[in-house]
């Protein structure tokens, strides 16, 4: 890719970017949110058109005028933001656009065999006949990976492929990447998990503010140097210190015998003022379902949720919001944002009553003032509050979701994968935000697939398996071995 330039309304996304990928090489492409990584790869995949520059494959300049042209050139893309049809099942999504035909009709048996082979190669078991809309984020991620691998592409772009995967699934993916590399494929690997790079990448290219700032062999690129190149300054990558919980801190959130089959099966726990509780478990353990039942996104069949000693009657997300519950969902695009609305409209959407004037109209000037404060506090990269959210990077979209809930002065905040697809600098900002909320007496529940994140940010850790809390660990006793063993139902080593 030579001298690629791209401008969106109000944003210069790429400015003369060049990079090369060799056959049999994994090139890691890293940078902060908004640096231009996904935009550059969407241009390669034909999903966006560059304003300037050219692309050459095997030395020959090519024209990529759409995704089908990219596919014919042997380019496969695994998107960070899922590119799936919600009403279709796993089989239909894997073969979409290249369905096997027989006598003029789609060959269902051949389609199933193709999908089964793709998931067998990944080493995962996916419910093939369930609509995508009913699947977890982790299952959607695995379907995206299987869809790309089944096309046998020569150039494969992986945009945050491990963001929602467990350690076992990541190990399987890395084995597949090694096989692809050995077969001569060129792979561009985008990840904010910098600890993955020595395991997987041959070289690292850093993007900052839409420009390439450095490329080195991974073996000659220490993590601290990568971080400095990404953000232009040193960053402390350790988790910030948690504030201790007062011995007499009152219970803010009390969950008793919560049941909502099949994924919430008699859950009970408490969270005190200023406490951060982590829910750890394997994919499909029910962590997200527990949060949804507490927030009113799903209506539990039975059980009690109390805040500050008051039993709630939650029959909708609105009831949860009114009761002081904020739910930062794991899937920001489909559940956390309205992509066709502006930053301002998204930030104030859940709390419009705060901005109604005496004529029962929305006071836009007050909205703009409140949104401006959140943009500054969270360092949201946007030309202004009227920018459409769909034009922001994934990390900045996540910050808009957080800004929405900060307006509500919630008593309980449920963070479901709060740092998925977010760079190291933004992660630390969100960690500090969580600690600031805890210092104000907010009760926090955090779900994360990154076990170090749970262990580093929680006062207590609950292991979840089969929709139940199967073990509880204090901060000092919560080790990776113990938590994983409890979550997997295995004896601790």
C-alpha positions in Angstrom: 0.0 0.0 0.0 1.6 3.2 -1.2 0.9 6.8 0.0 -2.7 6.0 1.0 -4.8 9.1 1.9 -8.4 9.2 3.2 -10.5 12.0 4.6 -13.9 11.7 6.3 -16.1 14.8 7.0 -14.0 16.8 9.4 -11.4 14.1 9.9 -8.1 13.4 8.1 -8.0 9.7 8.8 -4.9 8.7 6.7 -2.1 10.9 5.4 0.3 9.2 3.0 0.4 5.8 4.6 2.6 3.1 3.1 3.2 -0.5 4.3 4.3 -3.8 2.8 3.5 -7.4 3.8 5.6 -10.3 2.6 4.5 -13.8 1.8 4.7 -16.0 4.9 4.8 -13.0 7.2 2.6 -11.6 10.1 2.8 -7.8 10.2 1.3 -6.3 13.4 -0.4 -3.0 12.8 -0.9 -1.1 16.0 -1.8 2.4 17.2 -4.2 4.3 19.4 -8.0 4.4 18.6 -8.5 6.8 15.8 -4.9 6.3 14.4 -6.4 4.9 11.1 -5.7 1.2 11.4 -9.2 0.0 10.6 -9.7 2.6 7.9 -6.5 1.5 6.1 -7.5 -2.1 6.2 -11.1 -1.4 5.0 -9.5 0.3 2.0 -7.5 -2.9 1.3 -10.7 -5.0 1.7 -12.7 -2.7 -0.7 -15.1 -1.5 2.0 -13.7 2.1 1.7 -12.1 3.9 -1.3 -8.9 5.8 -0.8 -8.7 9.5 -1.9 -5.1 9.0 -3.0 -2.4 6.3 -3.3 -2.2 2.8 -4.8 -2.2 -0.8 -3.9 0.0 -3.5 -5.5 -0.2 -7.3 -5.2 2.8 -9.3 -6.4 4.2 -6.1 -7.8 1.3 -5.3 -10.0 -0.9 -2.3 -9.2 -4.6 -3.3 -8.7 -7.9 -1.6 -8.5 -10.1 -2.6 -5.6 -13.5 -1.1 -6.2 -15.4 -3.3 -3.7 -15.3 -6.3 -1.4 -15.9 -8.8 -4.2 -13.0 -7.4 -6.1 -10.8 -7.7 -3.0 -12.0 -11.3 -2.5 -11.1 -12.2 -6.1 -7.6 -10.8 -5.5 -7.2 -13.2 -2.5 -7.8 -10.6 0.2 -9.8 -11.8 3.3 -10.9 -9.5 6.2 -11.9 -10.4 9.7 -13.6 -7.2 11.0 -13.5 -5.9 14.5 -17.1 -4.7 14.2 -18.9 -7.8 13.0 -20.0 -8.0 9.3 -22.7 -10.6 9.8 -26.4 -10.9 8.9 -28.3 -11.1 12.3 -31.2 -13.1 11.0 -29.0 -15.7 9.3 -27.5 -18.6 11.1 -23.8 -19.5 11.2 -23.9 -21.6 8.1 -25.7 -18.9 6.0 -23.2 -16.3 7.2 -20.1 -18.4 6.4 -21.2 -19.1 2.8 -22.9 -15.8 2.1 -22.2 -14.5 -1.4 -20.6 -17.8 -2.5 -23.3 -20.3 -1.7 -22.8 -23.8 -3.2 -25.5 -24.4 -5.9 -27.2 -27.6 -7.1 -29.9 -27.6 -9.8 -30.2 -23.9 -9.6 -30.8 -23.9 -5.8 -28.6 -23.4 -2.8 -27.1 -26.8 -1.8 -27.9 -26.9 1.9 -25.8 -30.1 2.5 -22.7 -28.6 0.8 -23.2 -25.3 2.7 -23.3 -27.1 6.0 -20.2 -29.2 5.1 -18.3 -26.1 4.2 -19.2 -24.4 7.5 -18.5 -27.5 9.6 -15.0 -27.8 8.0 -14.3 -24.1 8.8 -15.2 -24.5 12.5 -13.4 -27.9 12.7 -10.2 -26.1 11.5 -10.7 -23.6 14.3 -11.3 -26.3 16.8 -14.5 -24.8 18.1 -18.1 -26.0 18.5 -20.7 -23.4 17.3 -24.5 -23.8 17.2 -24.8 -23.8 13.5 -28.6 -23.4 13.2 -29.1 -20.5 15.7 -29.6 -17.0 14.3 -26.6 -14.7 14.8 -28.8 -12.2 16.7 -29.2 -14.7 19.5 -25.5 -15.5 19.8 -22.8 -14.1 22.1 -20.1 -11.7 21.0 -17.5 -14.5 21.3 -19.5 -16.8 19.0 -19.9 -13.9 16.5 -16.2 -13.4 16.6 -15.5 -17.0 15.8 -18.0 -17.0 12.9 -16.2 -14.0 11.4 -12.9 -15.8 11.7 -14.3 -19.0 10.2 -15.9 -17.1 7.3 -12.6 -15.5 6.4 -10.5 -18.6 6.7 -12.9 -20.7 4.6 -12.1 -18.4 1.6 -8.5 -19.5 1.6 -7.2 -16.0 1.1 -3.6 -15.2 0.3 -3.7 -11.9 2.2 -5.6 -12.0 5.5 -6.4 -9.0 7.7 -7.3 -9.8 11.3 -8.7 -6.8 13.1 -8.8 -7.5 16.9 -9.6 -11.2 16.3 -8.9 -12.2 19.9 -10.9 -9.4 21.6 -13.7 -11.7 22.8 -12.0 -15.0 22.9 -10.8 -17.1 25.8 -7.2 -18.2 26.2 -7.8 -21.7 24.7 -9.6 -20.2 21.7 -6.7 -17.7 21.3 -4.2 -20.6 21.3 -6.1 -22.4 18.6 -6.3 -19.2 16.5 -2.5 -18.7 16.8 -1.9 -22.3 15.7 -4.0 -21.5 12.6 -2.1 -18.3 12.0 1.2 -20.3 12.1 -0.2 -22.7 9.5 -1.3 -19.9 7.3 2.1 -18.3 7.6 3.8 -21.5 6.7 1.6 -21.9 3.6 2.9 -18.5 2.3 -0.1 -16.2 3.3 0.6 -12.6 4.2 -1.2 -11.6 7.4 -1.9 -8.1 8.8 -2.7 -8.5 12.5 -4.3 -5.6 14.4 -4.4 -5.9 18.2 -4.4 -3.7 21.3 -3.2 -6.7 23.3 0.5 -5.9 23.0 1.5 -9.0 24.9 0.3 -11.0 21.9 2.8 -9.5 19.5 5.9 -11.4 20.4 4.0 -14.7 20.0 2.5 -13.9 16.6 4.2 -11.1 14.7 7.4 -10.9 12.6 7.3 -7.1 12.3 5.4 -4.2 13.9 4.2 -1.1 12.1 3.0 1.8 14.3 0.3 4.3 13.1 -0.3 7.6 14.9 -2.7 10.3 13.8 -3.0 8.7 10.3 0.7 8.4 9.6 3.3 5.6 9.9 5.8 6.6 12.6 7.9 3.4 12.8 8.3 -0.2 11.6 10.7 -2.7 13.3 11.2 -6.4 13.7 9.2 -7.6 16.7 12.3 -9.0 18.3 13.8 -5.5 18.3 10.6 -3.6 19.5 10.1 -3.8 23.3 6.6 -3.2 24.5 7.6 0.1 26.2 8.9 1.4 22.9 5.7 0.3 21.1 3.6 2.2 23.6 5.7 5.3 23.3 5.5 5.2 19.5 1.7 4.7 19.7 0.9 7.6 22.0 4.0 9.8 21.6 4.7 9.7 25.3 5.5 7.2 28.0 2.5 5.4 29.5 2.3 3.4 32.7 0.8 0.1 31.6 0.2 -1.2 35.1 -3.3 -1.2 36.7 -3.9 1.8 38.9 -4.1 1.3 42.7 -7.6 0.4 44.0 -9.0 2.5 46.9 -9.6 0.3 49.9 -13.1 -0.5 50.9 -14.2 1.0 54.2 -15.1 -1.7 56.9 -18.5 -0.1 57.3 -19.2 0.5 53.6 -22.9 -0.1 53.0 -24.2 -2.6 50.5 -25.4 -0.8 47.4 -26.3 -3.7 45.1 -27.9 -6.9 46.6 -28.8 -9.7 44.2 -30.7 -12.6 45.6 -31.6 -15.9 43.9 -31.8 -14.4 40.4 -33.1 -16.8 37.9 -33.6 -16.4 34.1 -33.1 -19.8 32.4 -31.1 -21.0 30.6 -28.1 -18.7 31.5 -29.0 -17.3 34.9 -29.5 -20.0 37.5 -29.8 -18.8 41.1 -27.3 -16.0 41.3 -26.7 -14.2 44.6 -24.0 -11.6 45.5 -23.6 -8.2 46.9 -21.5 -5.1 46.0 -20.6 -2.5 48.5 -20.2 1.3 48.0 -16.8 1.9 46.3 -16.3 -1.8 45.5 -15.4 -3.2 42.1 -16.5 -6.8 41.6 -15.2 -8.9 38.7 -17.2 -11.7 37.0 -14.8 -14.2 35.4 -15.7 -17.2 33.3 -15.4 -19.0 30.0 -17.4 -18.0 26.9 -21.1 -18.9 27.4 -20.8 -19.0 31.2 -23.6 -16.5 31.6 -21.7 -13.4 32.8 -23.4 -11.0 30.3 -26.8 -12.6 31.0 -26.4 -11.9 34.7 -25.8 -8.2 33.9 -28.7 -8.0 31.5 -31.1 -9.5 34.1 -29.9 -6.9 36.8 -30.3 -4.0 34.4 -33.7 -5.0 33.1 -32.5 -5.7 29.5 -33.8 -9.2 30.2 -36.6 -9.8 32.7 -35.7 -12.4 35.3 -38.2 -15.2 36.0 -37.6 -14.9 39.7 -35.2 -13.3 42.3 -34.7 -10.0 43.9 -32.4 -7.0 43.0 -32.1 -4.3 45.6 -30.2 -0.9 45.5 -29.5 0.8 48.8 -31.9 -1.5 50.6 -34.8 -0.8 48.2 -36.2 -3.7 46.2 -36.5 -2.9 42.6 -39.4 -3.7 40.2 -37.5 -3.7 36.9 -39.5 -4.7 33.9 -37.5 -2.7 31.2 -34.2 -1.0 30.7 -35.9 2.3 31.5 -36.8 1.0 34.9 -33.2 0.1 35.5 -32.0 3.5 34.5 -34.6 5.2 36.7 -33.4 3.0 39.6 -29.8 4.1 39.2 -28.4 1.2 37.1 -26.0 2.0 34.2 -25.2 -0.9 31.8 -22.2 -0.5 29.5 -22.9 -3.3 27.0 -20.3 -5.4 25.3 -21.6 -4.8 21.8 -21.5 -1.0 21.4 -22.7 -0.8 17.8 -25.9 -2.8 18.1 -26.7 -2.2 21.8 -24.9 0.9 23.1 -25.2 3.5 20.4 -27.5 4.9 17.6 -24.9 5.1 14.8 -26.9 7.5 12.7 -27.1 10.1 15.6 -24.5 12.6 16.7 -22.2 12.4 19.6 -24.5 14.9 21.5 -27.6 12.9 20.8 -26.1 9.6 21.9 -24.6 11.1 25.1 -27.8 12.6 26.3 -30.2 9.9 24.9 -30.7 8.0 28.2 -31.2 11.2 30.2 -33.3 13.5 28.1 -35.5 14.6 31.0 -32.5 16.5 32.3 -32.5 18.7 29.3 -36.2 19.6 28.9 -37.0 23.3 29.3 -40.2 24.9 30.6 -41.8 24.7 27.2 -41.3 20.9 27.2 -38.6 21.1 24.5 -35.1 19.8 24.5 -32.6 22.6 25.3 -29.9 22.0 22.8 -27.5 24.5 24.3 -27.6 22.6 27.7 -27.1 19.4 25.8 -24.0 20.8 24.0 -22.6 22.1 27.3 -23.0 18.7 29.0 -21.6 16.8 26.0 -18.6 19.2 25.7 -17.7 18.4 29.3 -17.8 14.6 28.7 -15.8 15.0 25.4 -13.1 16.8 27.3 -13.1 14.6 30.4 -13.0 11.3 28.4 -10.7 12.8 25.6 -13.1 11.7 22.9 -11.5 12.3 19.5 -14.2 14.0 17.5 -14.4 17.2 15.4 -17.3 18.2 17.7 -20.5 17.1 19.4 -22.5 17.1 16.2 -20.2 14.5 14.5 -22.1 11.3 13.7 -21.0 8.5 15.9 -20.6 6.1 13.0 -17.7 8.2 11.8 -15.7 7.7 15.0 -13.2 4.9 15.7 -14.3 2.0 17.8 -12.5 3.2 20.9 -14.0 6.6 20.7 -17.4 5.1 20.1 -16.9 3.2 23.4 -16.0 6.4 25.2 -19.3 7.9 23.9 -21.1 4.9 25.5 -19.3 5.7 28.8 -20.1 9.4 28.5 -23.8 8.6 28.2 -23.9 6.8 31.6 -21.7 9.3 33.4 -24.5 11.9 32.9 -26.9 9.7 35.0 -25.1 9.8 38.4 -25.8 6.0 38.6 -25.5 4.1 41.9 -24.5 0.8 40.1 -22.5 0.6 36.9 -22.3 -2.7 35.0 -19.3 -2.8 32.7 -19.5 -5.6 30.2 -16.1 -5.9 28.3 -15.4 -2.2 28.8 -12.0 -2.2 27.1 -12.8 -4.5 24.1 -10.9 -3.2 21.1 -9.4 -0.2 23.0 -5.8 0.8 22.9 -3.5 0.8 25.9 -3.8 4.5 26.6 -7.6 4.5 26.5 -7.7 1.4 28.7 -5.8 3.2 31.4 -8.2 6.2 31.1 -11.2 3.8 31.6 -9.5 2.1 34.5 -9.0 5.5 36.2 -12.6 6.4 35.4 -13.8 3.2 37.2 -11.7 4.0 40.2 -13.0 7.6 40.3 -16.6 6.2 40.2 -15.7 3.8 43.0 -14.3 6.6 45.1 -17.6 8.4 44.8 -19.4 5.4 46.4 -20.6 3.8 43.1 -20.9 -0.1 43.1 -19.3 -1.5 40.0 -19.6 -4.9 38.4 -17.1 -5.7 35.6 -17.2 -8.5 33.1 -14.0 -9.1 31.1 -12.5 -11.9 29.0 -9.1 -10.6 29.9 -8.3 -12.4 33.2 -5.4 -10.0 34.1 -7.8 -7.1 33.8 -10.3 -8.8 36.2 -7.6 -9.6 38.7 -6.0 -6.2 38.4 -9.2 -4.1 38.7 -11.4 -6.0 41.1 -11.6 -6.0 44.9 -13.4 -9.4 44.7 -13.7 -11.9 41.8 -16.6 -14.3 41.3 -16.1 -17.3 39.0 -19.1 -18.0 36.9 -20.0 -21.3 35.3 -23.3 -22.5 33.9 -25.1 -19.3 34.9 -24.1 -19.7 38.6 -21.4 -18.1 40.8 -19.3 -21.2 41.7 -16.5 -19.5 43.6 -15.6 -16.2 45.3 -12.0 -14.9 45.7 -10.7 -11.9 47.6 -8.1 -9.8 45.9 -5.1 -11.4 47.5 -6.2 -15.0 46.9 -7.5 -14.5 43.3 -4.8 -16.1 41.2 -5.1 -17.0 37.5 -4.9 -20.8 38.2 -7.6 -20.7 40.9 -10.0 -18.5 38.9 -9.6 -20.5 35.7 -9.9 -23.8 37.5 -13.2 -22.7 39.2 -14.6 -21.3 35.9 -13.7 -24.4 34.0 -14.9 -26.8 36.7 -11.4 -28.3 37.1 -9.4 -28.9 40.2 -6.8 -26.1 40.9 -3.2 -27.0 40.3 
